[in-house]
Amino acid sequence: MAFDNLTNRLQDTFKNLTGKGKLTEKNIADALSEIRISLLEADVSLEVINELLDYTRKEAMGMKVVRDVDPSQMFIKIVNDKLVEILGEEHQGLAFTRKPGVMMMVGLQGSVRQQVLPR
């Protein structure tokens, strides 16, 4: 549910960039502002948000236009590459030392814990 909301907000932000022949400073600033709000609403750390947005702003402003590639797609790639770098590319499995494995999930009331975990 929380990821669905974040996904929808980010998709809407990227859709607003699609079809623009050229990305301007204003387009980039608007998109970064929307990304910031989306991530803040998803309770992402401010440090992580700032790292992502600073990198994205720097890369998008210095972006060379590649023939036959939509500028919005290049912007999405910049954001995607940085998110993958922040989250890590490697899959980290869970290593339980005892059977059955025990995992604790905490969250505020109404934060969809029961819908996320199987019962």
Steps between C-alpha positions, in 0.01 A plus 500: 500500500775746595708390203196523274447864594869580448503315168190684377638840601834436328329368186282813486810717537676321215186513281502878534850503348410270212451667165707804582743555215755645737538503875536849640622607843138562598388152384782340695435713811127416489571128462754503784252684722236234432752223566596667830137519613435139395800370691424710810145364506649149480713575810831480317795647687567865421870420455417240234256735328755780486769267366268374227374844400843667504645227279199504267504879467872502421475218246183630333640851456818366342318238295601473138207443267528166324339469160185286493470497880226702667647738764241381753627143459853619568376677814324183617821303442698747713251461787487122460879459497539705818219314678662168412833631632342618826295184557774265384519278196556175684218287631539445873323191621388444857718267705303357790712309751207307647192334358242643478642839416352790693461847357351802673329774302416824674299797384238750596132416524352492155833446327378181323725258686241221479452543127874484433578183694339160450315375804 
